[in-house]
Amino acid sequence: MQITRFADAPAYEAPNHFDCKSMRLAGFTDDGPKEFWVGCSHFLPGGGAGPDSSPMEKVYVILAGELTINVDGKTHKAGPMDSVTIPAGEVRTIVNEGNDIVTMVVAMPYPPKS
């Protein structure tokens, strides 16, 4: 078993994200999960990511605030305790259009080994 205390979670830079701070909660360690990793991101008002896609599917769980997700020209809103599955290869843009900080957990497989 491994416990990562939030106070000890290492920060990381998420590609193509802006006005966002991210911490790795689990993964990328010898004693962590072997098939996936888990992060926590805080998006300031106006912060977001994309447009982009990844070769792996991912799941967002919104803990606080409201996130706007744009996919294929359609806009969707997700709020506290909503989960969002983004399939592999799907181009999406996410943005915090509100004045509260959006906090979300992201879980996804490790990137393919090259």
N, C-alpha and C positions, 0 to 999 in steps of 0.2 A: 504494500500500500504506500502511496505517496500523497502527502498533503502539501499544497502550495498555498501559503497564506497570501491573501491579497496584498498585504503590505510588502511582501517579498517578490511578487510577480514581476518578471523582467519586462521592461518596455520594449516595443519593437516598432519599426516604421512600416506601415502598411502601404504598398505601392499604390499610387494614383489616389490617395486619400488626402483631404485637406481639412484644416481646423478639426483635427481628430487626434486623440491620444489613445494608444492601444497597449494592452498588457497581455502577456502570454500566461494563461492560467494552468495549462497542462500541455505537455508535449515537447518534442525536441530535446528530451533528456533520456539518459539511459534507463531510468526507472519509471518513465512516464508511459502513456499509452503508445502502443505500437502501430496502430492503424490510422489514427487521426490526432488532431490537436485542437485545443480550445483557447479562444482569446476573448478579451473583453475590450470593447471600444467605447469611448466617450466622444460624441460629436457635439461641438459647440453650435449655437445657433448659426445657420448658414453653412455649416460644415457638411461634408459628404464624401462621395467617392464615385469614380467613373467619369464617363462611360467606359466600361470594360467588361471582360468576362474572364473566367478561369477554366482550365481543362478539367477541374474537379467540381463536383456539386458541393454546396455549402448550405448550412442552416443558420439563420439569424434568429435569436430570441430577444425580443425587445423587453428590457426590464423597466425602463423609465422613458418618458417623452413619447414623441410620435415621429416615425420615420416615413418619408415619402419615397416610394420605389417606382421608378419608371422602367418599363419593359415593353418593347415593341410599340411605343407610342401610347401606351396605357399607363395611367397613374393609379397607384394603390397606396393606401395608408395602413401602417401597422403601429399598434400601441402596446402598452404594457401587457406582458405575457402572451402576446401574439408571436407565432413562429412563422418564418418565411423560408421556404425551400427554393434555392436558386439552382436549377439544373446546370450541369457541365455545359460550357459553351454559350450560355444565355447571356446576352449583353444587357447590362443593367446600369442604371444611375441611381444612387441613393443620396438624399439630402435631408437635413434637419431644417424644415421650413418654420419651425416654431421658435419661441424664445427660451424654452427649457432645454437643458442638456439632454441629449438622447444617450442612454446607456444600453448597449446590447452585447450579448454573448454570441460568438461565432464559433461553429464547429465545422471542421472540414478535414478530408484526408490529407496526408502529407503530399507534397508535390512529387511528381514522377522523378525517379532517379535518372540522371543523364549519364 
